Amino acid sequence: MPSDRFAPGTRVRTFPHDPPHHTRLPRYARGKQGVVVEPEGRAPLADVSAQGRADAPVEQVYAVRFAARDLWGEGDHHVVLDLWESYLSGAEEQHDER
């Protein structure tokens, strides 16, 4: 089994793109920076599974914490989302617009 790409405490950024199909990456979290809390295990990529396809890649899912203020401009709490690895890059990496 491959090792986890992101260790707990790693700063990550979500991809900013808006795909023309189902995605489990909420619009409000696209292009935002967060911190990996922990790996949640591996699961088929929901974006592909939702299309009724049987070829969904199995990826690591991570619990990622975001400051509410970074998502909505206000709030003193945090939001934790379970996100597939392909939605994430290291916080310093550049994203290509897809």
Secondary structure by P-SEA (a helix, b strand, c coil): cccccccccbbbbccccccccccccccccccbbbbbcccccccccaaaaaacccbbbbbbbbbcccccccccccccbbbbbbcccccccccccccccc
